[in-house]
C-alpha cells in the first residue's frame, strides 16, 4: 500500500513538472501543492493503519470476553470440614492429657 502511495506521489510530481509553464512562481506553487498532497497521503496511510490495528484489537478483545462469559464455571469443591483433613506433624504431637483437657490453648 505504501508503494502505491509513493508511486502516486512521484507520478503527480512528474505530471506537475511536465505541465507547468516555465514561470518559476508557478513551479514553486505546484511543488508546494505536490508536497502537501504527499504529506496528506502519508498521514492518511498512518491513520488507516492505526484504524485497522485498533479495529483488530477491539474485535479480538470482544471475542475473548464473549468466550469467557460462555465458558462454564467449574464446580466448587467441598470445603465444609477443612480442619478434619489437617494433621499435626509427628514432631509437634503431644501425648500429654493435661494440654488436651486445658482446651489446647496452652493455659
N, C-alpha and C positions, 0 to 999 in steps of 0.2 A: 504494500500500500504506500509506503514511504517513497518507493521508487517511482510509482505513478505520479505522486505529487511533485517529486523532484523533476521528472520529465515534463510535467505540465508547466512548471515554473521556468524551466530552461526554454521550452517551446514558446511561452509567452514573451520571454525576454528577447528571443531571436526574432519573433514576428514584429515586436515593437521596434527593434533596431532596423529591420528592413523597411518598414512602412513609415518610419519617422523621417521628416524632412531634415535637411542639413542644418537647420537652425539649432543652435546649442541650447537655448532655453526650452524648446520643446523636447529635446532629447533628455535633458535633465528631469523634466517633469514626468516623462514616460518611464525613466529609470526609477524614479521615486515611487511611481504607481506600481511598477513591477515588484519592487522591494516590499511595498506594503501588501501586495497580494501574496507574495511568498511568505511573509510573516503571518498573514491571516491564515493561509493554508496550513502552516506549521502548527499554529495554535489550534486550529480545527482538528488536526490529526491527534494532538495531545488530548484534547477534550474527548474525542471519540474513544481513544484508548482508555482513558480514565472511566468513562461511562461504561464501557464493556467490562472492565475489571470489577467495578462496583456492582454491576448487574449480576455478574457471575457469583460474587461473594454473597449477595443477598439471596439469590436463588439457592445456593448451597446451604446457607445457614437455615433458611426456612425449611428445606427438605430434612435436614438433620433434626430440627426442632419437631417437625411433624412425626418423624420416626420415633423420637424419644417419647412423644405422647402416646403413640400407638403401641409401644413396647409394653408387654405385660410385666408387672412387678413380681419379683419372687415372693414366695410365701414366707411369712415370718416364722422363725424358729421358736420353739417353746423355751422361754427363759423364766418360767414361774418359780423354779426352785434351783437357782444357780448355786447357792451355797451348799446344797446337798452334793453337788459334784466336786466341791473343793475338799482337798485332803491336805492335812498339815504334814510337812516333811518329817521324816523319822527323827532328825536331829532336834526338832522343836517339840516333839510329843512329850507330854508329861504323864507319868504314871501315878502322880500324887492325887489322892482323892480329896485332899484339902483344897486344891485350886479348883477342882470341879464343883465342890459344894459351895465355894465362895462366889460362884456365878461367873467364873472365868475372867474376871477383870483384875485379878491380882491383889485384891484388897482383903 
